[in-house]
């Protein structure tokens, strides 16, 4: 079946925000699967003088995607730091989509969701949050939209979010857990650990625990510093973060005299696997704080699996079913730094355990590619549309 999808986003592209990467990887995989995808976005001020081909090429380079989509940007109020365009785009994009004869209007944004649902468009809403817990007002908007004729359904990024929202009244057939993934192309032809360490100027025998992603306080970054304090013999490698966030964290590291913490800052998406490949252990912040602040099943989980390294993660409900203790990772009690450090030492002291965890993680990652995610989105949409 040939599907035609209008993917509406009010974000600025390209951007350092993880949700924009998730959007681009998803729509590129949908296009690769044969779906005709029109990416409807607000045009940025800096793109006013650029051609459509130039804007698309910039996006593809930044996100390391092939470009299996069409850009249909809207210029009413150009995207800027004021974010005024969110309102204008949220109104204009669904109206534009109404004239495009789309099978699906796909969005993560509430305003286009509301307007498209009111116009009885076939809307698929996506969220990573357990909205009924973290944002009841937004959840009421989604629930109201779900009663509109033509509404297709809700895709969540985790079983945890799906269960929470079903308990709050969303019908099971209307909501599907479709996890994110990783791009095998990002890991193609990576050198081995020692070659990568040489490339990145790490010592061959250095014990490296790596984290990649945002470094805002709500992401539980404090727990990485606490873990580093408990592991003076290891390097805590932290990759990512805006310039201001890195400066702030660097000051905290200095104040705490943590000489074993190395901050790399933001790197291109295509280079993130370099640091994963150079590490001994990959860590999700061993804290309950991220889930409390609505970070549900972070996308880095899947790149960690694909890297084929032992993983340490907090024992939290959002990652259960993807990360399994003593099978493809070691889970630890959140916010107990000594236990996170003990898990790292256990991995270093048992090469057999380290190899087993890494091997199973790598094998499990095959279930979580962007192409696999696209296939699951298509399957869900097809079922909701009632087509064979």
PyMOL commands that set and color helices and strands:
alter all, ss='L'
color gray80, all
select helices_A, chain A and resi 18-32+45-47+52-63+85-98+110-118+131-134+136-145+159-167+172-174+184-187+193-200+217-219+221-230+243-255+269-278+289-292+300-307+337-349+351-365+370-385
alter helices_A, ss='H'
color red, helices_A
select strands_A, chain A and resi 4-9+36-44+70-71+74-79+104-107+123-127+153-156+175-177+208-212+235-239+261-265+281-283+310-314+330-332
alter strands_A, ss='S'
color yellow, strands_A
deselect
rebuild
show_as cartoon
